[in-house]
Amino acid sequence: MELETLLLGIIQGATEFLPISSSAHLVIAQALLNVQFPGLLVEVALHLGTLISVLIYFRRDLIQLTGGFFRAGNDGTSSRREVGYLALATLPALVVALTLGDAVEAVFDDAGFAGWMLLVTTVVLATTRWSVSRETTRMSWAIALIIGSAQALAILPGISRSGITIAAGLWLGLSGVMAARFAFLLAIPAILGAGIFKLLDVIEGTAQSIPGLTLGFLAAALVGYIVIAWLMNILRKGQMYFFSSYTLPVGLMVIFWL
């Protein structure tokens, strides 16, 4: 049980932030390796692990936003505006989750569907090669809403949340670092919300060993942090489209093999 949870923690941590779809890879892992989630509590532990990784990596930004939110003057106004952008961008995914959550849940058992959606992610990633960032472009209410709407599509297995949100920012002229920063900060309420929804589904006590939960949590947190740092470096070079060379064969493999 501990080894299974450790494996799932590594997969979750590696794919939550890379633009290759964590949901698709968990579906693939279950189908290919005959690995099943040991229970909802494990899913919650893995989500909390990835949440911790993004909180630690962006701790300075979060401290600055929190402190600035209650500060008077231009700094306070800027922080409150950014918090407003994040709140607005969170709404589309929240609406989709509340209205279509049960319907979407049904497709998580369909590896073929995840494969087709990985091909959609491939196209999204590939097009970022021709995106043009403009140094004068700054976050706005319209850009925040568009990025949030893109995130709502990532409720489908195979659509990468980080991939589609960062790509949307790049298409709209944001720099790679700016688009990634907003996308990762936007991931905080998304991951937290997903964890809470799953926790609320735990009606009966699912017997899980503390060591197993701890292993999954630590693996997701550690791998997630490393992956964020690596991806940020790739985005500084404007090379996110490289990941399309991975998602294309994986998507085709899932469709025609699994």
Summary of the structure (lengths in Angstrom):
residues: 258
radius of gyration: 18.0
end to end distance: 24.4
largest distance: 58.8
contacts: 916
relative contact order: 0.22
helix: 79%
strand: 0%
